[in-house]
Amino acid sequence: APTFDITVATFNICNTKCGSGKFAWAKRAPAVVRNIVSSGADVIAVQEADKGSGAWLIEQLSERGYEWAEPDTSTCDMGCVPDSHVFYKRATMQMAGFKIPNTPVPDKCKPFVDDSNPE
């Protein structure tokens, strides 16, 4: 049976509201993309990408050979995690023909998640 080596990297980018001054998102953003792309990973997972940084990353990584594995949010209700994204390298991977479900936050973790402002 054939075997495949797949590299995976995960990045917590610290959303756009968590830094200021030299740590402001506008100053961190180019380095975030450089680090992600330079990892060369086939699969990239990103956490804490709020609405603005998430959309920007989708665009930036698409231009650099990565595809966003868009989650199926059709059944998503309170507790889904909108700030986590998965990307895959188009040159080495392809989607299997189905959407990835957006996994709800387990009940025991909901006290730590602020769903009132998903941006």
Beta strands, then each sheet from edge to edge (+ up, - down):
strand 1: 8-12
strand 2: 43-47
strand 3: 66-68
strand 4: 71-72
strand 5: 85-89
strand 6: 100-101
sheet 1: 1+ 2+ 5- 3+
sheet 2: 4+ 6+
end
